[in-house]
Amino acid sequence: MNREHFCADPEYALRREARARRRVRHKYLLLAGIAALGTSALPPAACADEQSRAFEIYGFAQVDWIEDTKRVNPDWMDAFRPSRIAAPEGEYGSNGQASISVKQSRFGVKGLMPTGEHTPPVTFKFEIDMFGVGVDAGQTTIRLRYAYGEWGQLLGGQTTSLFMDLDIFPNVIDYWGPPGMVFLRNPQIRWTAFRTVNDTIAIAIERPSNDVDPGNTRLVDENIDVQGNETVPDLTGQYRHDDTWGHYQIAGILRNVGYEVQTAPGAPYTKGSKLGWGIDLTGVYKLFEKDQVLAGIVYGHGIASYMNDGGMDLAPTASFPPTAEPPTLSAEVVPLTGISIYYDHWWNSMLSSSIGYSFDQVSNTNFQTPDVFHKGQYASVNLLWYPADKVMLGAELLYGKLTDNSGTTGDDVRFQFSAKYNFGAKF
């Protein structure tokens, strides 16, 4: 049949179009069948693995504008630590300093990886910020916050110490926060012995780090050198109960606070140690729709290394004979008390405030120098605005006071404004 006949015969055109539609339909049915066979041929475990796999990138960019009425240690201008306040006034220079910092900015990844059909998955977290500490104090540089994995009951890596309760950290924009709470992210090996929806019991061995104050030992012998000596890890434990009203937590620590003494250059070190211990009682009580009361009290001997700010683990004590002979020296784990209480309040869905007070205080030994830390106090109030999803703008007023071993004090009032922009993606 030629083209002219096809155009002139409407019935023939309709039959031809119907045959073409059937061929297309048969082709798609065949492809669907092949796809179904391919999917059913995949092992069930492989499908389950893909469904349980999770990966998330998260973080935020934050800028802080800080104004001090007095002066703190310049290396710690971008965090409010009572132990770094000038005492006496003028120790670090003239009053009134300003800073603009991006050190709080953060980047992290976390997720979940399947390990098999009949074994629990691995959860992991890796997180950094830009706040230099230690030898990097004062610098904007990479700082490791978290690096750990957990498989079933076993966790290994750097995360929050079992001796602390991160959930009592208030909704403040100051980087460092209340000094009277336990706060340390520490390398550890942790075993969670019991875990339900409401209750958790866990123990861990954690990296030891002893803060040893040599005190006035060089008044007895100018050649004496005293330093920390960490020979065994710290042992921590925690019980936590969660409920609809909030939670409470009981945590404890046992540590071998080691030290070694050298009496002359090149002479062998003499080793010693004292038992350190501590108890940390914390809790969060929920009010109204989103408000919270956050409180904690901690007491112990030789636990300053685990505190958020201030103190020492071990210091010398002296027994003075009635004659003019040199005193007899010994080591003592230093008692410490810390308290933190805050109230987080939401005015509405876009405005929140946090107000509270915290302190930590040590009982100094009789052979420490006059200028060492005795007590740090911290109070703050803020108003935070969330104008859009992933955006926070806020202002905070802070007061801090340092008292040293001689009774000399220094204080500071700080204003801080922060802008924070969250980002993230889930895969």
PEDA-V685345 format. One record per residue. N is the residue number from 1. SS is DSSP state (H for helix, E for strand, L for the rest). OMEGA is omega in whole degrees, 0 to 359 (NA if undefined). Layout:
BEGIN
n=N ss=SS omega=OMEGA
n=N ss=SS omega=OMEGA
END
This chain:
BEGIN
n=1 ss=L omega=182
n=2 ss=L omega=185
n=3 ss=H omega=182
n=4 ss=H omega=180
n=5 ss=H omega=181
n=6 ss=H omega=181
n=7 ss=H omega=183
n=8 ss=H omega=184
n=9 ss=L omega=182
n=10 ss=H omega=181
n=11 ss=H omega=179
n=12 ss=H omega=180
n=13 ss=H omega=179
n=14 ss=H omega=179
n=15 ss=H omega=180
n=16 ss=H omega=179
n=17 ss=H omega=179
n=18 ss=H omega=179
n=19 ss=H omega=180
n=20 ss=H omega=179
n=21 ss=H omega=180
n=22 ss=H omega=180
n=23 ss=H omega=179
n=24 ss=H omega=180
n=25 ss=H omega=179
n=26 ss=H omega=181
n=27 ss=H omega=181
n=28 ss=H omega=176
n=29 ss=H omega=179
n=30 ss=H omega=180
n=31 ss=H omega=178
n=32 ss=H omega=179
n=33 ss=H omega=179
n=34 ss=H omega=180
n=35 ss=H omega=180
n=36 ss=H omega=178
n=37 ss=H omega=180
n=38 ss=H omega=180
n=39 ss=H omega=181
n=40 ss=H omega=180
n=41 ss=H omega=179
n=42 ss=L omega=178
n=43 ss=L omega=179
n=44 ss=H omega=181
n=45 ss=H omega=180
n=46 ss=H omega=178
n=47 ss=H omega=180
n=48 ss=H omega=179
n=49 ss=H omega=181
n=50 ss=H omega=181
n=51 ss=H omega=184
n=52 ss=H omega=180
n=53 ss=L omega=180
n=54 ss=E omega=180
n=55 ss=E omega=182
n=56 ss=E omega=170
n=57 ss=E omega=183
n=58 ss=E omega=176
n=59 ss=E omega=176
n=60 ss=E omega=169
n=61 ss=E omega=183
n=62 ss=E omega=174
n=63 ss=E omega=181
n=64 ss=E omega=171
n=65 ss=E omega=187
n=66 ss=E omega=176
n=67 ss=E omega=176
n=68 ss=E omega=175
n=69 ss=L omega=178
n=70 ss=L omega=188
n=71 ss=L omega=172
n=72 ss=E omega=175
n=73 ss=L omega=185
n=74 ss=H omega=179
n=75 ss=H omega=185
n=76 ss=H omega=181
n=77 ss=L omega=187
n=78 ss=L omega=172
n=79 ss=L omega=184
n=80 ss=L omega=180
n=81 ss=L omega=179
n=82 ss=H omega=181
n=83 ss=H omega=181
n=84 ss=H omega=176
n=85 ss=E omega=179
n=86 ss=L omega=176
n=87 ss=L omega=11
n=88 ss=L omega=178
n=89 ss=L omega=182
n=90 ss=L omega=181
n=91 ss=L omega=183
n=92 ss=L omega=180
n=93 ss=L omega=185
n=94 ss=L omega=183
n=95 ss=L omega=174
n=96 ss=L omega=180
n=97 ss=E omega=180
n=98 ss=E omega=177
n=99 ss=E omega=169
n=100 ss=E omega=191
n=101 ss=E omega=172
n=102 ss=L omega=187
n=103 ss=L omega=181
n=104 ss=L omega=182
n=105 ss=L omega=192
n=106 ss=E omega=175
n=107 ss=E omega=180
n=108 ss=E omega=171
n=109 ss=E omega=176
n=110 ss=E omega=181
n=111 ss=E omega=183
n=112 ss=E omega=181
n=113 ss=E omega=178
n=114 ss=L omega=179
n=115 ss=L omega=181
n=116 ss=L omega=185
n=117 ss=L omega=187
n=118 ss=L omega=179
n=119 ss=L omega=182
n=120 ss=L omega=179
n=121 ss=L omega=172
n=122 ss=E omega=170
n=123 ss=E omega=184
n=124 ss=E omega=178
n=125 ss=E omega=176
n=126 ss=E omega=187
n=127 ss=E omega=177
n=128 ss=E omega=165
n=129 ss=E omega=187
n=130 ss=E omega=186
n=131 ss=E omega=181
n=132 ss=L omega=176
n=133 ss=L omega=180
n=134 ss=H omega=179
n=135 ss=H omega=179
n=136 ss=H omega=182
n=137 ss=L omega=180
n=138 ss=L omega=183
n=139 ss=L omega=171
n=140 ss=E omega=187
n=141 ss=E omega=184
n=142 ss=E omega=176
n=143 ss=E omega=179
n=144 ss=E omega=177
n=145 ss=E omega=180
n=146 ss=E omega=171
n=147 ss=E omega=184
n=148 ss=E omega=171
n=149 ss=E omega=179
n=150 ss=E omega=179
n=151 ss=E omega=182
n=152 ss=L omega=182
n=153 ss=L omega=188
n=154 ss=E omega=176
n=155 ss=E omega=175
n=156 ss=E omega=178
n=157 ss=E omega=181
n=158 ss=E omega=176
n=159 ss=E omega=181
n=160 ss=E omega=178
n=161 ss=L omega=174
n=162 ss=L omega=181
n=163 ss=L omega=183
n=164 ss=L omega=176
n=165 ss=L omega=183
n=166 ss=H omega=185
n=167 ss=H omega=176
n=168 ss=H omega=175
n=169 ss=L omega=187
n=170 ss=L omega=181
n=171 ss=L omega=180
n=172 ss=L omega=178
n=173 ss=L omega=170
n=174 ss=L omega=184
n=175 ss=L omega=192
n=176 ss=L omega=176
n=177 ss=L omega=188
n=178 ss=L omega=181
n=179 ss=L omega=187
n=180 ss=L omega=176
n=181 ss=L omega=173
n=182 ss=E omega=179
n=183 ss=L omega=178
n=184 ss=L omega=168
n=185 ss=E omega=193
n=186 ss=E omega=171
n=187 ss=E omega=186
n=188 ss=E omega=169
n=189 ss=E omega=190
n=190 ss=E omega=175
n=191 ss=E omega=176
n=192 ss=E omega=187
n=193 ss=E omega=185
n=194 ss=E omega=181
n=195 ss=E omega=172
n=196 ss=L omega=178
n=197 ss=L omega=186
n=198 ss=L omega=190
n=199 ss=E omega=178
n=200 ss=E omega=172
n=201 ss=E omega=182
n=202 ss=E omega=173
n=203 ss=E omega=181
n=204 ss=E omega=164
n=205 ss=E omega=187
n=206 ss=E omega=181
n=207 ss=L omega=178
n=208 ss=L omega=177
n=209 ss=L omega=188
n=210 ss=L omega=176
n=211 ss=L omega=184
n=212 ss=E omega=179
n=213 ss=E omega=180
n=214 ss=L omega=177
n=215 ss=L omega=182
n=216 ss=L omega=185
n=217 ss=H omega=182
n=218 ss=H omega=171
n=219 ss=H omega=177
n=220 ss=H omega=179
n=221 ss=L omega=185
n=222 ss=L omega=180
n=223 ss=L omega=183
n=224 ss=L omega=174
n=225 ss=E omega=182
n=226 ss=E omega=179
n=227 ss=E omega=178
n=228 ss=E omega=180
n=229 ss=L omega=184
n=230 ss=L omega=184
n=231 ss=L omega=179
n=232 ss=L omega=179
n=233 ss=L omega=175
n=234 ss=E omega=178
n=235 ss=E omega=179
n=236 ss=E omega=178
n=237 ss=E omega=185
n=238 ss=E omega=167
n=239 ss=E omega=181
n=240 ss=E omega=175
n=241 ss=E omega=178
n=242 ss=E omega=179
n=243 ss=E omega=181
n=244 ss=L omega=182
n=245 ss=L omega=183
n=246 ss=E omega=178
n=247 ss=E omega=167
n=248 ss=E omega=184
n=249 ss=E omega=175
n=250 ss=E omega=182
n=251 ss=E omega=180
n=252 ss=E omega=180
n=253 ss=E omega=170
n=254 ss=E omega=182
n=255 ss=E omega=171
n=256 ss=E omega=182
n=257 ss=E omega=186
n=258 ss=E omega=177
n=259 ss=E omega=174
n=260 ss=E omega=187
n=261 ss=E omega=175
n=262 ss=E omega=186
n=263 ss=L omega=179
n=264 ss=L omega=178
n=265 ss=L omega=181
n=266 ss=L omega=179
n=267 ss=L omega=178
n=268 ss=L omega=178
n=269 ss=L omega=172
n=270 ss=E omega=185
n=271 ss=E omega=174
n=272 ss=E omega=178
n=273 ss=E omega=175
n=274 ss=E omega=179
n=275 ss=E omega=173
n=276 ss=E omega=181
n=277 ss=E omega=178
n=278 ss=E omega=176
n=279 ss=E omega=180
n=280 ss=E omega=180
n=281 ss=E omega=185
n=282 ss=E omega=177
n=283 ss=E omega=175
n=284 ss=E omega=179
n=285 ss=E omega=183
n=286 ss=E omega=178
n=287 ss=E omega=177
n=288 ss=L omega=184
n=289 ss=L omega=185
n=290 ss=L omega=183
n=291 ss=E omega=180
n=292 ss=E omega=166
n=293 ss=E omega=183
n=294 ss=E omega=186
n=295 ss=E omega=176
n=296 ss=E omega=174
n=297 ss=E omega=182
n=298 ss=E omega=176
n=299 ss=E omega=177
n=300 ss=E omega=177
n=301 ss=E omega=178
n=302 ss=L omega=183
n=303 ss=L omega=185
n=304 ss=H omega=180
n=305 ss=H omega=180
n=306 ss=H omega=182
n=307 ss=E omega=181
n=308 ss=L omega=181
n=309 ss=L omega=167
n=310 ss=L omega=174
n=311 ss=L omega=179
n=312 ss=L omega=182
n=313 ss=L omega=188
n=314 ss=E omega=181
n=315 ss=E omega=181
n=316 ss=E omega=171
n=317 ss=E omega=187
n=318 ss=E omega=171
n=319 ss=E omega=186
n=320 ss=L omega=178
n=321 ss=L omega=181
n=322 ss=L omega=178
n=323 ss=L omega=182
n=324 ss=L omega=180
n=325 ss=L omega=178
n=326 ss=L omega=180
n=327 ss=L omega=174
n=328 ss=E omega=185
n=329 ss=E omega=173
n=330 ss=E omega=181
n=331 ss=E omega=181
n=332 ss=E omega=172
n=333 ss=E omega=191
n=334 ss=L omega=176
n=335 ss=E omega=181
n=336 ss=E omega=175
n=337 ss=E omega=177
n=338 ss=E omega=179
n=339 ss=E omega=175
n=340 ss=E omega=176
n=341 ss=E omega=183
n=342 ss=E omega=175
n=343 ss=E omega=175
n=344 ss=E omega=184
n=345 ss=E omega=174
n=346 ss=E omega=178
n=347 ss=L omega=174
n=348 ss=L omega=185
n=349 ss=L omega=184
n=350 ss=L omega=183
n=351 ss=E omega=176
n=352 ss=E omega=176
n=353 ss=E omega=173
n=354 ss=E omega=181
n=355 ss=E omega=180
n=356 ss=E omega=185
n=357 ss=E omega=179
n=358 ss=E omega=173
n=359 ss=E omega=166
n=360 ss=E omega=187
n=361 ss=E omega=177
n=362 ss=E omega=172
n=363 ss=L omega=185
n=364 ss=L omega=176
n=365 ss=L omega=184
n=366 ss=L omega=180
n=367 ss=L omega=172
n=368 ss=L omega=181
n=369 ss=L omega=183
n=370 ss=L omega=188
n=371 ss=L omega=182
n=372 ss=L omega=183
n=373 ss=E omega=172
n=374 ss=E omega=183
n=375 ss=E omega=174
n=376 ss=E omega=180
n=377 ss=E omega=189
n=378 ss=E omega=175
n=379 ss=E omega=181
n=380 ss=E omega=173
n=381 ss=E omega=183
n=382 ss=E omega=172
n=383 ss=E omega=184
n=384 ss=E omega=183
n=385 ss=E omega=180
n=386 ss=E omega=187
n=387 ss=E omega=181
n=388 ss=E omega=176
n=389 ss=L omega=177
n=390 ss=L omega=179
n=391 ss=E omega=176
n=392 ss=E omega=173
n=393 ss=E omega=184
n=394 ss=E omega=177
n=395 ss=E omega=184
n=396 ss=E omega=176
n=397 ss=E omega=184
n=398 ss=E omega=174
n=399 ss=E omega=178
n=400 ss=E omega=180
n=401 ss=E omega=177
n=402 ss=E omega=172
n=403 ss=E omega=180
n=404 ss=E omega=188
n=405 ss=L omega=180
n=406 ss=L omega=185
n=407 ss=L omega=176
n=408 ss=L omega=183
n=409 ss=E omega=171
n=410 ss=E omega=180
n=411 ss=E omega=181
n=412 ss=E omega=171
n=413 ss=E omega=184
n=414 ss=E omega=169
n=415 ss=E omega=178
n=416 ss=E omega=171
n=417 ss=E omega=182
n=418 ss=E omega=171
n=419 ss=E omega=187
n=420 ss=E omega=183
n=421 ss=E omega=182
n=422 ss=E omega=174
n=423 ss=E omega=178
n=424 ss=E omega=178
n=425 ss=E omega=178
n=426 ss=E omega=182
n=427 ss=L omega=NA
END
